Amino acid sequence: QRLVGRELSEYRLIVVSNRQPYAFRMENGNLVGEMPPGGLTAAIDPLMRACGGTWIAQSNGDSDHLAMDADGRIAVPLDSPAYRLRLMDLTEAENDGYYYGFSNQGLWPLCHVAYTEPIFDTQDYEAYKSVNRKFANLVVDEIGDGPAIVLIQDYHLALLPRYIRQVCEDVIIGQFWHIPWPNTDILRICPWQEEILDGMLGHDLLGFHLSSDCDKFLDAVARNLNAQVDSQFGLVDYQDEMTLVRPFPISIDFDSLDAEARTAEVESEMARLSQEFGLDTGRILGLGIDRQDYTKGIPHRLRAVERFLEKWPEYQGKLVFLQAGATSRTNINSYMQLTIDIESIVNRINERFGDGDWQPIAYWPTSFPSATFSALRRLASFCAESSLHDGMNLVAKEYVASRVDEDGVLILSAFAGAAQELSSSIIINPYASEQFADAIHQALTMSDDERRLRMRHMRSIVQQNNIYNWAGRIMMNLMQASTPDHARLPA
Ligand code: GDG
């Protein structure tokens, strides 16, 4: 009913996420804004650039030198402003409980089947609630006298919709959940599962990557709350409010990555890197790029490369596998342990097979300019993304978008959401080292025609289901979710 008689353009768009989309720093006396590693920003920034509006996020504490309006909004991107950023400060204790605690040691492992035990601490949950309330106050202030569309991002803010709904009527609220949703038996581990579900039903629209995530969410609602669930239609009727639950497999800005891969800057990076890895003397590059996380299956990937070199010794001295991408959440024990494990596997493999001239594994656990990542994607004969569980996995799509030569092979985990669309990749089970090693061999011995056919197929899929298409579907469903007649909603 909220929408009756209004046009989309009458609504103010407000995006809310935990992390700010740009990290700011001074470089040679100039202020620069850099995108941090992570799938959420990569996906939402193009939408905000296209639509304008306000993005509310937690402050990094790096905005001192920035020009702000009276309410503390900053125009971004700095070089070609398209939308505004409004940042919120949290104390260290708030951030420890809400972000490192409940969000990333509780919900993150709960939602991913990676066998890391979730930690549910009452104080962390109290911090999570109070930070969600703090976000709600800022969102309500930004909404003003409305009307507004609020698009909430991710698992850090599950209670936010309910808190906004308690004060604001003239608002349409949607959320996109960027990670998988657990099955109902696993969700029970969370002592506050009912409050979380109740919070998320403050939405008009709730989006997951896959229909299987939607089904699991609907099952949890049906079993835990006094709600009417139409699982076929993806609709929940709870406390006289309707929430539509739908799959929206997220994507990337295909055209811009495609265009970047063709630039002179990337070509010159390719020449430099090609020399660095000895590709000009016949060596072959394999690639993995990840924000370093235990869900990404990095140790499993390295063990598969080890098994490959053992099984096909003719590639010793020839294949270099590069694992790149910055560490993340480094003050959580399981992440510290992951770095230790990766370093130890890398050292073991390099000691076992390497010689003075050749090391099989290159390990670059830092961030790089996007032209460097693009050049690496163009140079790599194969890219291996071996997540133990992943909502989508944008790296797989980025590899495909950068392959303007229609060459290269993608090896992709069956447990990444992206495997549903990218069925022309070589699909692997990351736990099965032998099969994974065989997949590397298959990638390196595949005929030119087959490689091209597979890559062309994947490129056409990602080009079509790009980030704008994803955002457009979400906006359309959001508008329709808030109309009185849900029966007319598109499937
Ligand atoms: C979550 C979900 C879902 C990686 N290392 C660096 C860097 N990256 C970029 C990649 C890619 C993004 O970060 C990672 O995206 P993913 O999708 O692979 O993974 P998550 O961060 O776990 O994202 C995931 C996503 O949200 C979107 O919904 O697909 O399932 O877990 O763009 O290229 N970027 C920079 N430095 C790095 O070191 N700058």
Residues whose N, C-alpha, C, O or C-beta is under 5 A from the ligand:
A	BS01	GDG	M35 P36 P37 G38 G39 L40 A42 H178 I250 D290 R291 G325 A326 T366 S367 F368 D390 G391 M392 N393 L394 V395
